[in-house]
């Protein structure tokens, strides 16, 4: 899952340890990326975003309230979130968007 605004990207990588590590190394070595910070790294029992495709989540009343809940600001800024808060934000966005599609 990838969330982004005009200034920031927040991405959750899932898969085998080797695949995740390889993808992360590609991101680190890509000159287009700056200030890459890993917020959390953990082994999971099952994927949480397996049906999520990369997509843009625009700023709206929904995202402002979720940003406020998980970062203390209405603006999307992953630097203001803990790893756990970023994860919970992504789950909430996934659930909110899934609810509008169904």
Secondary structure as the mmCIF struct_conf table of DSSP 4:
data_model
#
loop_
_struct_conf.conf_type_id
_struct_conf.id
_struct_conf.beg_label_comp_id
_struct_conf.beg_label_asym_id
_struct_conf.beg_label_seq_id
_struct_conf.end_label_comp_id
_struct_conf.end_label_asym_id
_struct_conf.end_label_seq_id
STRN STRN1 UNK A 2 UNK A 4
BEND BEND1 UNK A 6 UNK A 7
STRN STRN2 UNK A 9 UNK A 11
BEND BEND2 UNK A 15 UNK A 15
HELX_RH_AL_P HELX_RH_AL_P1 UNK A 17 UNK A 29
TURN_TY1_P TURN_TY1_P1 UNK A 31 UNK A 32
BEND BEND3 UNK A 35 UNK A 35
BEND BEND4 UNK A 45 UNK A 46
BEND BEND5 UNK A 48 UNK A 49
TURN_TY1_P TURN_TY1_P2 UNK A 50 UNK A 51
HELX_LH_PP_P HELX_LH_PP_P1 UNK A 52 UNK A 54
HELX_RH_AL_P HELX_RH_AL_P2 UNK A 61 UNK A 71
BEND BEND6 UNK A 72 UNK A 75
HELX_RH_3T_P HELX_RH_3T_P1 UNK A 78 UNK A 80
BEND BEND7 UNK A 81 UNK A 81
HELX_RH_AL_P HELX_RH_AL_P3 UNK A 83 UNK A 101
#
